[in-house]
């Protein structure tokens, strides 16, 4: 096994730097790499400081080499490689060529010194400190009083810190991954999953596929389902718990790999945790953000709840406030989530083998199924006990039998039920008094008979996305006069091209959807909604360019032929 010092090779650090440079280029952070005049877009990932550092460490944009045609085509021969991969190859080729004449390119010396500095930071023994976090409020929802609830997204504004964190995250992910449960599907590196021929990145569609396979095995009998969600997981997890869980897993790795050295990478983890806590880094922003025309805030569970649930005593909670919460958006946070929650899984739900149990976790969302209601109740109770022991809060459980969630006609969903985060065991089957015909998981809803449709919240998000594309993209282009007569291109063809960009890939990426009457109805609603905005767009294009309104109908027909207004067609077979 490679040590962390060996892992942080010149080649690997350079690859990460190139990746960061390409990310900045794709986000349009810099107008010209040969100039320090940087354009910063508020609320996006890479910062001004990092962009400036990249200017000093990377070759000027005008010198980038174009990869060969063979390098720009995917190995499968299915088409061109993604632009990100092509640009990364371009920068790598450029640096390789420039190294042959280093005297002409002074950036190379700065690049080599920066790489050596990163490696010296890793080899050192003294404690590290990270102090360059910027908090960005990402709108999540509005509460009943109209206050905007933000999610605190954290950005490390030092390139050195960002590189060290990224290296530690990648190294530990590779080392720890074989020790995590197979059905932990988020924040994992590519791996052979369910006998896949090549390593794959597991995602939510793998979870739905597994769920469907389990459902078919028990199609004749009833299945009991329970779900549990942790309250503000990233904002409430305790640093001492993280360190304890990481050290335990590191000891487990060391038993199989005696040469594994945890000390160097542990220094980076400590610096990462010490740089942030919710009550120190985020909570103070609430005082300022609640003032003004558009008040906003960052939510966290009430202090009393931690004490009443038995997570802390009053004195412990006050003493621990500087040790609660990890940076959302930080490279190590996903790994922390997996390590801590996987340990909780092993001590509770997975403590005993059970061939009839279905368990899947994506992030902090778990889905648990079992033919026995009693067994389901026991397992979820154990899970909640271990969560409390590790100072985490779960959402209160609701019961399908509650009056608020009842229905009378046997085959309707209970919308109010899905607004809740945690649900005690209920029967998944044809709608009776205490059973549910649909369950929701990871943006989908699955019927007991196998049909899949989008979750109501996911469908609403799709509507918002269509409207947003028109208002922030297409409408802006019209105002700038970008839809104009062009001698080189056919005007109608240009419009069709823009419309394709506007609509996107429809529902192709929703791989778990099936062609059924429920999904088709949702696609029809999306088609009608899209049609409204596209027709409005075409009308404005005609008006802007002095075209007769009668031409709008012609463009409309072309848009339909191109498939711009046909979500039903994009439903997976």
N, C-alpha and C positions, 0 to 999 in steps of 0.2 A: 504494500500500500504506500502511495506517495505521501510524504509529509506535506504540511501546508506550505513550508518554505520551498520545497521542490515543485509543488503545484503552481506557485506564483512565479512561473517562468517568464522570461522576456517575451516569448511568443504569446502567452496567454494574456498578459497585461496589455500588450500591443493590440490584440484582438478586441479587448474590451474598450480600449481607447478609440479604435476605428469605429466600433459599433456606436459609441457615444457621439462621435463626430457625424456619422451618417444620420443618426436620430435628429440631431440639430438641423442638418441640411434638409431633411424631409419635412420638418416642422416649420421651415422657413424662418428660423431664428436669425439668420445672418443674410443680409442682402448680398454681400460679397465677401468671401472668405479672405480675400486679400486686404480687406479693410476692417478696422476695429469698430466701424459704425454698425452696431448691432440693433436689430429690431426685436423687441421683446413683446410677446403676446401674453397678456395677463391671464394667470390661472393655468398655464400649461407647464409641462414637466421640467424641461431643461432651463436653467437660469442664465441670467446675463453673465455672471461671473464664470460659469463653466464655459460658456461660449467664448469669452475672452481668452481663457486658458487654452481652449482647443485651437484658437487662432495661432497661438505661440508654439503649439506642439505638433500640429498637423500640416501637411503640404498645402500651399495655396490652391484654391479651387481651380484656377485657370490651368494648373499643371497636371490635373488628374488625367490618368490614361484611360482610354476606352478598352475594356476587356474584349477579347476575340469573340466572334460570333458563336463559337463552340462553348465558350464560358458563359454566354448569356442565355443558353438554352438549358432547360432542366434535364437531368439524367434520364428521366423516363421518356423524353422527347415529346412531352405533352404540350409544350409551348415555352414561352419566355420565363426566365426566373423572376421572382419578385424584385422590384426595383431596389429594395434594401440590400439584397444579396449582391446585386450587380455593382452597386455603389461601394459596398464593403470591399469587394474584389478590386475595384478601381483604385481605391485608396491604398490597399496593400501592394498592388503592382507599382504604384507611383513611389511609395517609400522604398521598395526594393530597388528600383531603378536609381533613385536619388542617392542611395548608399554607395553606389559605384563612384560618385563624385561628391563626397560629403562637404567639400570646401565651398561649393556653390550654394548649399542649402543649410543655413545656420540653424534652422528649426530642428535638425537631426540631433545636434548636441543637447538642446533643451529636452528633446524627447528621451534620449538615453539617460540624462540626469534624473528626469522625472521617474522613469522606470526603476532606477537604482534607489531613489528615495522611497518608493512604495515598498520595495524589497527590504530596505533597512528598517522601515516601520514594522514590518512583519517579524523580522528577526529580533527586534528589540525586546527588552524585558520590562522596561518602565511602563506604567499605565498609560493608555492612550486617552485622548479627550476629543470628542466631536462636539462642535458648537455652532454649526452653520445651518440649522433647520429653519425653514420658512413654512408657515402654516397657510394653506389655501383652503378657503371655505367652499366646498362643493355642495350646491343646493340639493337637498334630498326630498323635502316635502314642506308643506305649510301646515301648522297646527290649527286648531279650531279658532284661535284668536288672530289668525293671519300672520303669525310670526314665522319667518323662514327657518327651517331646521337644516343646518349645514353639517356635512361630514368633514372632519378635519383631515385634509390630505397634506402630508409632510414631504417637503423637498429638501434634500441635502444640497447646499449651494457651493460646497467645496468639491472640486474634482478629485482631490486626494482622498477625502473621506468616502465619496461615492464609490471609488475604485476599490478601496479596502473592504467596504461593506459588500460589494458585489462579489469580490473574490471569496470572502468568507462564506457567503450564501451559497455560491456554486460548489465550493469544496465540501461544505457540510451536507448539502443536499445529496451529493454523490455518495458520501460516506454513510449517511444515515438512512438513505432511501430503502435499502434491502431490509431494514429492521422495522419498517412501517407496514401496517396492515394493507393488503392488496386493494381493499375497497375504500381506501382513502384516495379520493380522485382529484383533489385540487392541489396546486402548488407542488407538483411532482415533476422531476425531469423525465425526458422520454425513457420508456421502459417497455420490455416485452410484457404485454398485458393479455391475459386469457389466451396464451399460446399464439400471440400475434407474431407474424413472420419477421417484422421489423419493429424497432422501438417506436412507441407512439406516445403522444401527450394525451393523457386521459382528460376528459371533459364531462360536462353535464349529460351529453348524449350517451356516453358509456353508462352512466348511472341509470338512465331511463331504459336502455337496452337490457341491463341486468335485472331491473325491476320487472320488465315485461317477461323475461325468461322465468323468473321466480313465480310470477302470477300464473303462467301456463301450467306449471307443475302442480298447482293447487286450485285449478279451475273448477274442480268438482266440489270442493269444500270451501268454507268461509276463511278469510284471512283477517287477522286483527292488525291494525296499523296504529303506530304512535309516532309523534314527531316532537323534537325538542330543539329549541333555539336559545342561544345564550344572549343575554342582554349586553349590548355594546361590548362585544368580546375584546376587540383591540384596545378599547378605552378603559377596560377594567381589569385586565390580567396583571397579576402581581409579579414584579421582577424577581423576587426571591423564589417564587414557584418556578419561574422560567429557568433560573440558574440550577435549581435542584433537579428538574426534569432533564435538562441538557447534560448535566454531570452524570446522571444515572444512565442515560443512553450512551454517553461516551465510554463509561465503564463497561457497558455491554458490548460495545464495538471492540474495545481493547481485549476482551476475553477471546474473541475470534482472531483479532489482528494485534498481537502484542506490540508491534512497531508503531501503532497509531499514537500520535502525539497531539493532545488537545490544548496544551498551554497557549500556544501562539494564536490560535484561532479564538480561544476563549477571551483573550485581551480585546479583540475587536467586538465580540459580543457584549462584553462589559461596557465598553465605550458607547456602543449603540444604545444600550439600556439606560446608561447614565445621562445620555444627551436629551432624554425626553421623559416626561410624565404628563398625563392628561391634566392634572390639577395645577401643574407648574407651567406647562407650555401652551395649553389651550383654554382652560377655564377663565384666565384673566381677560381673554378677548371678549367674553360675553358682556362685560361692563360697557365697552365702547360700542359693540355691534348692536346692542339693544336700543341705542339712541339713533335718531334720524327718521327719515320717511319710511324706509324699508327695514324695520328691525329684524335681526336674525340672531341665532344663538346656536351653540353646540350643546347637545343633550348628553346627559350622563345620569344613571340611576341615582335616586336620592340617597344621601349618606346613611339615613336611618335603615334603609333596606339591607345594606351590607351587614349591619349590626343585628337586625331582627332575624335575618336568615341564618345567623351563626357563623358568618365568614370572618368577622373580626369582633373584638371587644371595642368599646368606644376609644380607649387609649391606643389600642393597636391601630385602628383606622386612622387616627390623627397622625400617628407616627409613620404610617405607611404611605401617606399621600404623595410623597415624592418618588414613590416606587410603584405607581399604578399607571398602566397604559403603555402601549408601544406605538411607534409611528405608522400610521396607515399610509401605504405607498412606499415604505422602505423595503429594500430588497430582502432583508432578513425576517420581516414580519410574517410572511407566508410560511416560512420554515418553522418559526416559533409556534405558529398556530398548529402545524402538523405534529411537532414534537410533543407539545403539552397535551393536546387533545388525544393523540394516539396513546399516550400513557394512561389517560383517563379511560379510553375505550378498553384497553387491555385489563384494567383493574375492575371493570364493571361489566359491560355487555359481552365482551370477548373473553371473560375470565374462564369460562367453561366451553368446550366444543359442543355445538348443537347443529346437526345437519338440517333441521327444519327452520332455522333462524335466517332472516334476511337482514343484513346490516349494510348501510352505505352512508358515508359522510362526505360532504362537499363543503369545504370551509368549516364553519361552525354549525351547519345545518345537518341534522342526522335524520335518517329514515329507518325505522325498525319495524319489521313484520314477523308474525308468528301465527301458526294455526291455533295456538292456545292463548286465550285472553289473559289467563292467570300468569303464564310465563312472560308475556309481554309486559304486564304490570310490574312483575318482579325485576325484570331487566332495566326498565326505565327508572324505577325507584333507586336501584343501585347506582345508575348513571348520575342521577341528581345528587346522591349522597357524596360521591367522589368529586363532583363539580363544586359542591359547597366546601369540601375539605380543601380544595385547591383555590378557594376564595373567589369563585366565579358564580354569577347569578344567572339562573335560567328564567325564562318567561313563565308566568303562571299558567298552569294547565287548565284547559276548558274541556267540558264533556259534551259529546254529541247529544246526550240525553237532556241537556239543559233546555229549558223552555225557549230561550232566545234562538236556538238553532233547529227547532223542530220544523217539519213540513208535513203536509197532509196527503199530497197527491203521489207519493211513492217514487217518482223518477225525476225530481228536480234537485239541483244542487242547492246548497245552503251558503249563499254568498257571505253572510256574516261570519260563518265558521272560518273562512279562509282569511279573514282579517286578523285572526289570532295567530300567534307565533308557535305556541306549543299546545298539543292536543293529546289528551289521555287516550288509552287504547279504545278503538272503535272498530266495528265490523265493516269491512269493505265489501259491498255487495249491493244487490237491488235494494233501493231505498225503502227501508222500513223505519219504525220509530227510532231505533238506535243504531242505524247503519247508514252508510254513505255510498252512493254509487260512483262518485268522482273523488279522486285525491289529487292534491297539488304538490309538485316538487320541482324545484329548479326552473321555474318559468313555464312549466307544462302542467296540464291537467290530464290524468289518465283514468279512463272508465274501467270498471271491473271486467267489462267484456273486451277491452284491449284498445278502444279508440283513444287517440291522443289529439288534444287541441292546445292552443296557447292559453296560458293563464290570463285572467282578466287584466291584471296589472301589466303583463307583458304586451297584451293587445293595446292597451291604452298608451303604453310607451311607444309603440309602433305608430299610432296616430300622431303623437306629439313629434316624432321624428320626421314624418312626412311634412307636417306644418312647418317645422323648424328648417327643413331643407329649402322650402319655398321662401320663407321670410329672410333667412340669413344668407342663402346662397343664390338661388335663381333670381329673386327680386333685386338683389344687389347688382347682379350682372346686367340686368335690364337698365337700371339707373346709370350704370357706367357706360351704357351703349355698346355692350359686347355682342349683342344679337343684332348685327348689322349686315348689310349686303356685302358680300366678299367676292371679288373677281376670281380668286383662285378656287374657291369652294362653292358648291351649290348651296344656296341659302336654306332650302328645305332640308338638305342633308345635315347641315350644321345644327339646325334646330333639333332634328332627330337625335343627333349625337348628344346634345345638351340634355334632352329629355331622358335618355338612357342613364346619364350621370345622376340626374335628379332622382330617379326611381330606385336605382341600385339593383341589388340581386334578389329582390322580393323575399320569398320565404325559403330560398335554397339552403341557407345555413341552418335553418331549423330542421335538422336531420331527423329528429324523432317524431315529427308530425306525420300523420298518416292521412291518406285520402279517405275521409269519412264525411258525413253530412255536417258534423259540428265544425270541423276545420274548414270545410268548403264555405259554410255560412260566414265564418270569420274572414276568410279570404275575399268573399263578395263584399263585405262591409269595407274592407281595406281598398278594394277596387273603386267603390263608389266615392270614398273619401279622397282617394288619390285623383280620381277623375275631376273632382271639383277644383282642386288646386292646380292641376295641369291645364285645365281649360282657362282658368284665370291667368295663368302664366302665358299661354298662347295669345290670349286677347291683349295683354299688355305688350307682348312682342310686336304684334300687328300695329298697335297704336303708336308705339315708340318709333317704328320704322316707316310710318305712313302707308302701311299696307291695308287693303280693303278687309273689312271684318269677315267677308265671305271666305277668305283664304284660311281662316281659323279652322273651319270644318275640314278642309283638305289636310291640314297639318294634324288635325285630330285623328283622321283615318290612318295616317301614316304612323302616328304614335301607337295606335292599336295594333297595327301590323308588326311593329317592332317589339310588341310585348310589353310596352311601358305601362299598360294598364291591365295587367292580368296576373294578379297574385295567385289565382287558382291554378294557372299553368306551372307556377314555380313550386307548388307543393310537391314534396318528395314522393316518388312512386312507392 
